[in-house]
Amino acid sequence: MPGPQPVEETQVMSQPAGQPSPLLRSSSGEIPDFAFKVAMVACGLAILGILFLIVYELMSHSTLSWHAFGLKFFSGSDWDPVNEQFGAWPFVYGTLVSSFVALVIAVPLAVGVAVFTTEMCPKAARGPLSFFVELLAAIPSVIYGLWAIFVLVPIMSGYLEPFLRKTLGWTGLFEGPAYGIGMLTAGIVLAIMIVPIISSITREVLMVVPQHQREGVLALGATRWEMIRMGVLRNARAGIVGAIILGLGRALGETMAVTMVIGNNPLISKSLFAPGYTMASVLANEFSEATGDRYLSALVEIGLALFLVTIIVNALAQLLVWTVTRGQPARGHA
Amino acid sequence: MPETALASVHHPVLNVSLRRRLTDHVMTGLAVLTVILVLAPLVAIFGYLVYKGIGSLNWDFLTQTPKPEGEPGGGMANAIVGSGLILGIASALGIPLGIGAGVYLAEYGRNRLGQLVRFTADVLNGVPSIVIGIVAWAILVRGRGFSAWAGGVALAIMMVPTITRATEEMLLLVPQALREAAYGLGVPRWRTTLSITLRTATSGVITGVMLAFARVAGETAPLLFTALGNQFWSLRLNQPTAALPLQIYQYATSAYTDQHRQAWAGALVLIVLIVSAVAAVRYVVRRGTFGAA
């Protein structure tokens, strides 16, 4: 149709005549445009700057300790601020054990919840259920700690720990006095705290498993559980491992709640009832009162180690989640 | 959908053995059990917070400063105001920077540098909060003393990556055609980004900002050796400043029952603040353009 085109042309032509030349304005907008771009790029670069600053500050403030102790810093177990001898092994041990306990408890729960929300529960209940689980992530660490001190610890020392000692005491993991404060309690609190992140990412991963995988397995006569096991979980394996590692990253760096219930005693004990100490909680407890350059430097080195470990763990997790969700449209939250 | 497919599968297949059906039921039961086990602490925590917190909240708590150690009474007014100061500093620094970086990633970041910034933001998101506290200490506290500034900067650093990634995601959802329409009308690019793209994605960006705010509002670890805490009124930004989470931590681990009571009250105030932020987010999202996102 040749008709409408000339009309549009005249309209376009008529506009510059009516308004004071927008074409001219857009060309005069080049300088503000450039300034805006520079400002936005600066914001982007600021993020790089922040990471650089973190690495730089941590490294420069820990050199003293690094030169004094070298790698033995992480294998020595003598933490003696008075004589300026520092070995961080008890803290590393406590961090690893409490996080491991947390994972052992949290992983089955989180994966179970994710499977239930994506595969089993009625559609209408999905939103509220995932909202409630994610509400757990909104509770501040210090409130978890408060709750753990006054509610969980009495339950642990009064019921759960005596019960575990009676039934599983022979393993050697559940021995000694049941104070309620110690590795096991810290692990349980950590588990509650990392369930939301593991389950929300697992859910995301499960949701990108193509529908025809499910239908194919069902068409072969599988029961629902068999469908979930063979059609869904097997396809999402890498992503679920990624979610678990992301949870591990959270657990390693978690500070307040752990500090409040782990007992803060640099012991290395086989029993999970015994008190312990983590890298994050030694920082929380001792950093603001540390005197002496070497003491401070040793603490910053612990911070540096914590930083490096969590970065490696998180990068690995991102990679694994990415291998599953790759090519899928971006979702509301990371 | 699995539900509908299941209904047709369950009965027609006759030779589903008893063992397989039993396993199916047991696994379903276990999944339900995990949900109960996960929701139980949630109920327990909120239940205790409300039960203990409401009983301990009173007018004094909201209007007075802490009494000396061991003396009953007093409140956390200075901590509530101090938290407000610190969060104000954090928001003033973190929100513009985060949104700016998000705009950069969405509008100019389709290149190697953008990729690097994106990855760095994700890395920053996983840095333990206590480590950020150390860095803020090293930059702002060492040689100058504890201050609200240092606490605010630490929290701002924690807000930035969340806001950046949320802003980027939301801006990328804005249809390209909208931008092109604006360019076609002769609107300069910066104006398009601010008045068209950001404007369209406002509710999503606000969601990101509120989530970041809710996350840092309860942070304690980065404040331990930056803001430090204070038993007295202080509105000066270069002085040690009280904060609600710090005060809760201090009181929860103290030996006095009255301080325990106040810790619960403080926790209730804090959680009300955070949950109302999250609820506001859901409200905004539901009303906004990107409800489905």
Chai-1 contact restraints between the chains, C-beta under 6 A:
chainA,res_idxA,chainB,res_idxB,connection_type,confidence,min_distance_angstrom,max_distance_angstrom,comment,restraint_id
A,P22,B,G186,contact,1.0,0.0,6.0,A-B,restraint_1
A,S26,B,G186,contact,1.0,0.0,6.0,A-B,restraint_2
A,S26,B,P188,contact,1.0,0.0,6.0,A-B,restraint_3
A,G29,B,P188,contact,1.0,0.0,6.0,A-B,restraint_4
A,P32,B,W190,contact,1.0,0.0,6.0,A-B,restraint_5
A,D33,B,P188,contact,1.0,0.0,6.0,A-B,restraint_6
A,D33,B,R189,contact,1.0,0.0,6.0,A-B,restraint_7
A,D33,B,W190,contact,1.0,0.0,6.0,A-B,restraint_8
A,F36,B,W190,contact,1.0,0.0,6.0,A-B,restraint_9
A,M40,B,G100,contact,1.0,0.0,6.0,A-B,restraint_10
A,M40,B,V103,contact,1.0,0.0,6.0,A-B,restraint_11
A,M40,B,Y104,contact,1.0,0.0,6.0,A-B,restraint_12
A,V41,B,Y104,contact,1.0,0.0,6.0,A-B,restraint_13
A,C43,B,L97,contact,1.0,0.0,6.0,A-B,restraint_14
A,C43,B,G100,contact,1.0,0.0,6.0,A-B,restraint_15
A,C43,B,A101,contact,1.0,0.0,6.0,A-B,restraint_16
A,C43,B,Y104,contact,1.0,0.0,6.0,A-B,restraint_17
A,G44,B,A101,contact,1.0,0.0,6.0,A-B,restraint_18
A,G44,B,Y104,contact,1.0,0.0,6.0,A-B,restraint_19
A,G44,B,V117,contact,1.0,0.0,6.0,A-B,restraint_20
A,A46,B,L97,contact,1.0,0.0,6.0,A-B,restraint_21
A,I47,B,A101,contact,1.0,0.0,6.0,A-B,restraint_22
A,I47,B,V117,contact,1.0,0.0,6.0,A-B,restraint_23
A,I47,B,T120,contact,1.0,0.0,6.0,A-B,restraint_24
A,I47,B,A121,contact,1.0,0.0,6.0,A-B,restraint_25
A,L48,B,T120,contact,1.0,0.0,6.0,A-B,restraint_26
A,I50,B,I157,contact,1.0,0.0,6.0,A-B,restraint_27
A,L51,B,T120,contact,1.0,0.0,6.0,A-B,restraint_28
A,L51,B,L124,contact,1.0,0.0,6.0,A-B,restraint_29
A,I54,B,V135,contact,1.0,0.0,6.0,A-B,restraint_30
A,E57,B,V135,contact,1.0,0.0,6.0,A-B,restraint_31
A,E57,B,A138,contact,1.0,0.0,6.0,A-B,restraint_32
A,H61,B,A138,contact,1.0,0.0,6.0,A-B,restraint_33
A,L109,B,T34,contact,1.0,0.0,6.0,A-B,restraint_34
A,L109,B,L37,contact,1.0,0.0,6.0,A-B,restraint_35
A,L109,B,V38,contact,1.0,0.0,6.0,A-B,restraint_36
A,G112,B,A31,contact,1.0,0.0,6.0,A-B,restraint_37
A,G112,B,T34,contact,1.0,0.0,6.0,A-B,restraint_38
A,V113,B,T34,contact,1.0,0.0,6.0,A-B,restraint_39
A,V113,B,V35,contact,1.0,0.0,6.0,A-B,restraint_40
A,V113,B,V38,contact,1.0,0.0,6.0,A-B,restraint_41
A,V115,B,A31,contact,1.0,0.0,6.0,A-B,restraint_42
A,F116,B,A31,contact,1.0,0.0,6.0,A-B,restraint_43
A,F116,B,V35,contact,1.0,0.0,6.0,A-B,restraint_44
A,M120,B,A31,contact,1.0,0.0,6.0,A-B,restraint_45
A,L136,B,L42,contact,1.0,0.0,6.0,A-B,restraint_46
A,A138,B,I274,contact,1.0,0.0,6.0,A-B,restraint_47
A,A138,B,V278,contact,1.0,0.0,6.0,A-B,restraint_48
A,P140,B,G218,contact,1.0,0.0,6.0,A-B,restraint_49
A,V142,B,T220,contact,1.0,0.0,6.0,A-B,restraint_50
A,V142,B,P245,contact,1.0,0.0,6.0,A-B,restraint_51
A,V142,B,I248,contact,1.0,0.0,6.0,A-B,restraint_52
A,V142,B,Y249,contact,1.0,0.0,6.0,A-B,restraint_53
A,I143,B,A267,contact,1.0,0.0,6.0,A-B,restraint_54
A,L146,B,A252,contact,1.0,0.0,6.0,A-B,restraint_55
A,L146,B,A263,contact,1.0,0.0,6.0,A-B,restraint_56
A,L146,B,A267,contact,1.0,0.0,6.0,A-B,restraint_57
A,W147,B,I45,contact,1.0,0.0,6.0,A-B,restraint_58
A,W147,B,Y48,contact,1.0,0.0,6.0,A-B,restraint_59
A,I149,B,A252,contact,1.0,0.0,6.0,A-B,restraint_60
A,V151,B,Y48,contact,1.0,0.0,6.0,A-B,restraint_61
A,I192,B,P41,contact,1.0,0.0,6.0,A-B,restraint_62
A,V195,B,V38,contact,1.0,0.0,6.0,A-B,restraint_63
A,R214,B,P2,contact,1.0,0.0,6.0,A-B,restraint_64
A,E215,B,A5,contact,1.0,0.0,6.0,A-B,restraint_65
A,L218,B,A5,contact,1.0,0.0,6.0,A-B,restraint_66
A,L218,B,V9,contact,1.0,0.0,6.0,A-B,restraint_67
A,G221,B,V13,contact,1.0,0.0,6.0,A-B,restraint_68
A,T223,B,R20,contact,1.0,0.0,6.0,A-B,restraint_69
A,T223,B,D24,contact,1.0,0.0,6.0,A-B,restraint_70
A,R224,B,L6,contact,1.0,0.0,6.0,A-B,restraint_71
A,R224,B,D24,contact,1.0,0.0,6.0,A-B,restraint_72
A,W225,B,T23,contact,1.0,0.0,6.0,A-B,restraint_73
A,W225,B,D24,contact,1.0,0.0,6.0,A-B,restraint_74
A,W225,B,M27,contact,1.0,0.0,6.0,A-B,restraint_75
A,G249,B,G126,contact,1.0,0.0,6.0,A-B,restraint_76
A,G253,B,P128,contact,1.0,0.0,6.0,A-B,restraint_77
A,T255,B,I130,contact,1.0,0.0,6.0,A-B,restraint_78
A,T255,B,A221,contact,1.0,0.0,6.0,A-B,restraint_79
A,M256,B,T220,contact,1.0,0.0,6.0,A-B,restraint_80
A,M256,B,A221,contact,1.0,0.0,6.0,A-B,restraint_81
A,A280,B,I130,contact,1.0,0.0,6.0,A-B,restraint_82
A,L283,B,I130,contact,1.0,0.0,6.0,A-B,restraint_83
A,A284,B,L224,contact,1.0,0.0,6.0,A-B,restraint_84
A,F287,B,F225,contact,1.0,0.0,6.0,A-B,restraint_85
A,S288,B,F225,contact,1.0,0.0,6.0,A-B,restraint_86
A,G303,B,V131,contact,1.0,0.0,6.0,A-B,restraint_87
A,G303,B,I134,contact,1.0,0.0,6.0,A-B,restraint_88
A,L306,B,P128,contact,1.0,0.0,6.0,A-B,restraint_89
A,L306,B,V131,contact,1.0,0.0,6.0,A-B,restraint_90
A,F307,B,V131,contact,1.0,0.0,6.0,A-B,restraint_91
A,T310,B,G126,contact,1.0,0.0,6.0,A-B,restraint_92
A,T310,B,P128,contact,1.0,0.0,6.0,A-B,restraint_93
A,I311,B,V123,contact,1.0,0.0,6.0,A-B,restraint_94
A,N314,B,G126,contact,1.0,0.0,6.0,A-B,restraint_95
A,A330,B,E169,contact,1.0,0.0,6.0,A-B,restraint_96
A,G332,B,A293,contact,1.0,0.0,6.0,A-B,restraint_97
A,A334,B,R165,contact,1.0,0.0,6.0,A-B,restraint_98
